[in-house]
Amino acid sequence: QGQLVESGGGLVQPGGSLRLSCAAPVSISSPDTMGWYRQPPGKQREVVAVITDIGTTSYADSVKGRFTISRDNIKKTVYLQMNSLKPEETAVYYCNVRRLRYPSYDYWGQGTQVTVSS
């Protein structure tokens, strides 16, 4: 029931752009938060951006002004527009959808590889 479908990763040159998408099953109760995390090679997973059910957003300091998170509540889909990408942002990007109220859940996507390289 909690399978998330991610898409949009790939290889991009430094300074380029990518748009990630993550679709949750439309049958689940509306998420409280939808977010993106990333795990660079050899490092821990870190938060990139999160958006609440009312559209409040928060970003890691390193991506402010370059990344934009958005969501479609009807489609239960979250997006991450990434601009001016840097080589150090090469990582596996994971989406997360979470609901604290009943029925609660915490689902993760399988991850999509983003490689920033010339």
C-alpha positions in Angstrom: 0.0 0.0 0.0 2.9 2.4 0.7 4.8 2.0 -2.5 6.2 5.3 -3.8 7.2 5.6 -7.4 10.1 8.0 -8.0 11.3 9.3 -11.4 13.4 12.0 -12.9 16.9 11.1 -11.8 19.9 10.8 -14.2 23.1 12.4 -15.3 23.4 16.1 -15.6 26.3 18.5 -16.1 27.3 21.0 -13.4 24.9 24.0 -13.5 22.2 21.9 -15.1 18.7 21.1 -13.9 16.6 18.1 -13.1 13.1 17.6 -11.8 12.3 14.7 -9.6 8.8 13.3 -9.1 7.4 10.9 -6.5 3.9 9.5 -6.6 2.2 7.9 -3.6 -0.8 5.7 -3.9 -3.9 7.8 -4.3 -5.7 5.5 -1.9 -3.7 6.5 1.1 -4.9 9.2 3.5 -3.5 12.6 2.8 0.1 13.0 4.0 1.0 15.6 6.6 4.5 16.1 5.0 6.1 15.1 1.8 9.9 15.5 1.4 13.1 14.7 -0.4 16.3 13.4 1.2 19.6 12.4 -0.3 22.5 10.2 0.5 25.8 11.0 -1.1 28.3 8.2 -1.5 29.8 7.2 1.8 27.8 9.7 3.7 24.6 9.7 5.8 21.2 10.5 4.5 20.3 14.2 4.8 17.1 16.2 4.4 16.9 18.3 1.2 13.4 19.8 1.3 10.0 19.2 3.0 6.5 20.5 2.3 3.5 20.3 4.6 -0.1 19.7 3.7 -0.8 23.4 3.7 2.2 24.2 1.5 4.7 25.3 4.1 8.2 24.6 2.8 11.6 24.1 4.4 15.0 23.6 2.7 18.5 22.6 3.6 20.6 25.8 3.6 22.8 24.4 0.8 19.9 24.3 -1.7 18.0 27.4 -0.8 17.4 29.5 -3.9 18.2 26.7 -6.3 15.7 23.9 -5.4 12.0 24.1 -5.2 9.7 21.5 -3.7 6.0 21.4 -4.6 3.1 18.9 -4.2 -0.1 18.0 -5.9 -2.5 17.0 -3.1 -5.0 15.4 -5.5 -2.4 13.2 -7.2 -0.5 12.7 -4.0 2.7 13.6 -5.8 5.7 15.6 -4.7 8.2 17.3 -7.0 11.7 18.6 -6.6 12.9 21.1 -9.2 16.7 21.2 -8.9 18.6 24.0 -10.7 22.3 25.0 -10.8 23.3 21.5 -9.7 26.8 21.0 -8.3 29.0 17.9 -8.4 28.8 17.5 -4.7 25.1 17.0 -5.0 25.6 13.6 -6.6 23.6 11.2 -4.5 20.7 8.9 -4.3 17.6 10.9 -3.7 14.8 9.5 -1.7 11.2 10.7 -1.3 9.3 10.4 1.9 5.6 10.8 2.8 4.5 10.9 6.4 1.3 11.1 8.3 1.3 11.6 12.1 -2.5 11.5 12.6 -4.5 8.3 12.4 -4.0 6.4 10.2 -0.3 7.1 10.5 2.4 6.0 8.2 6.0 6.7 7.1 6.8 5.6 3.6 10.1 5.9 1.6 10.8 5.6 -2.0 13.3 3.2 -3.5 15.7 6.1 -4.4 16.7 7.6 -7.7 20.3 8.3 -8.6 21.3 11.9 -9.5 24.8 12.3 -10.9 26.2 15.7 -11.5 29.3 15.4 -13.7 30.9 16.8 -16.8 
